[in-house]
Amino acid sequence: MSENSSPLLGQEIQTRDRIRDQMLIESVFKFRLFFVGFVFAILSFAMQCSAEAEESRIKFCEASAWFFLALAGYLALKDCAGFAAKITEKTAE
């Protein structure tokens, strides 16, 4: 190989690595968004099929489960947004 083709080869490898890293980041982001949707789907199903019991303990457990599912969904959604912002900043640099 000649000396002139070496810088082009290095640029091509950097471009290929950048594209691969971007695809990896996008797949992780999509998985996290899928998880958020999954959590909210479980929450909606749990609310639709609520227990019809008269005991206050059962109603309390059910309400706390709904609360924790909503909290998990909110935190996962917040994490997704923060994850995207961090990656965008690093990629821009």
C-alpha positions as CSV (number, residue, x, y, z in Angstrom):
1,M,0.0,0.0,0.0
2,S,1.1,3.5,-0.6
3,E,1.4,6.1,2.1
4,N,-1.5,8.2,0.8
5,S,-4.1,5.4,1.4
6,S,-3.3,5.0,5.1
7,P,-5.1,8.2,6.3
8,L,-8.1,7.2,4.2
9,L,-8.2,3.8,5.8
10,G,-8.0,5.3,9.2
11,Q,-10.9,7.6,8.5
12,E,-12.9,4.7,7.1
13,I,-12.3,2.7,10.3
14,Q,-13.3,5.6,12.5
15,T,-16.5,6.1,10.5
16,R,-17.3,2.5,10.8
17,D,-16.7,2.5,14.5
18,R,-18.8,5.6,14.9
19,I,-21.7,4.0,13.0
20,R,-21.4,0.8,15.1
21,D,-21.4,2.8,18.3
22,Q,-24.4,4.8,17.2
23,M,-26.3,1.6,16.4
24,L,-25.5,0.1,19.7
25,I,-26.6,3.3,21.5
26,E,-29.9,3.3,19.6
27,S,-30.6,-0.4,20.4
28,V,-30.0,0.2,24.1
29,F,-32.3,3.3,24.0
30,K,-35.0,1.3,22.2
31,F,-34.8,-1.5,24.8
32,R,-35.2,1.0,27.6
33,L,-38.2,2.5,25.9
34,F,-39.7,-0.9,25.5
35,F,-39.2,-1.5,29.2
36,V,-41.0,1.7,30.0
37,G,-44.0,0.7,27.8
38,F,-44.0,-2.8,29.3
39,V,-44.2,-1.3,32.9
40,F,-47.1,1.0,32.0
41,A,-48.8,-1.9,30.2
42,I,-48.6,-4.0,33.4
43,L,-49.9,-1.1,35.4
44,S,-52.9,-0.6,33.2
45,F,-53.7,-4.3,33.2
46,A,-53.4,-4.4,37.0
47,M,-55.8,-1.5,37.3
48,Q,-58.3,-3.0,34.9
49,C,-58.3,-6.3,36.7
50,S,-58.4,-5.1,40.3
51,A,-59.2,-7.3,43.2
52,E,-62.8,-7.1,44.4
53,A,-62.2,-7.7,48.1
54,E,-63.6,-5.9,51.1
55,E,-60.5,-6.3,53.3
56,S,-58.5,-3.1,53.7
57,R,-55.2,-5.0,53.7
58,I,-55.8,-6.3,50.2
59,K,-56.9,-2.9,48.9
60,F,-53.8,-1.3,50.5
61,C,-51.5,-3.9,48.9
62,E,-53.1,-3.4,45.6
63,A,-52.9,0.4,45.8
64,S,-49.2,0.2,46.9
65,A,-48.5,-2.1,43.9
66,W,-50.1,0.4,41.6
67,F,-48.0,3.2,43.1
68,F,-44.8,1.3,42.8
69,L,-45.5,0.3,39.2
70,A,-46.3,4.0,38.4
71,L,-43.1,5.1,40.2
72,A,-41.0,2.4,38.3
73,G,-42.5,3.6,35.0
74,Y,-41.8,7.2,35.8
75,L,-38.2,6.6,36.9
76,A,-37.6,4.4,33.8
77,L,-38.9,7.1,31.6
78,K,-36.8,9.7,33.3
79,D,-33.8,7.5,33.0
80,C,-34.4,7.1,29.3
81,A,-34.5,10.8,28.8
82,G,-31.3,11.3,30.8
83,F,-29.6,8.5,29.0
84,A,-30.4,10.0,25.7
85,A,-29.1,13.4,26.8
86,K,-25.8,12.0,28.2
87,I,-25.2,10.0,25.0
88,T,-25.9,12.9,22.8
89,E,-23.5,15.1,24.7
90,K,-20.7,12.5,24.5
91,T,-21.4,11.8,20.8
92,A,-21.2,15.5,20.0
93,E,-17.8,15.8,21.6
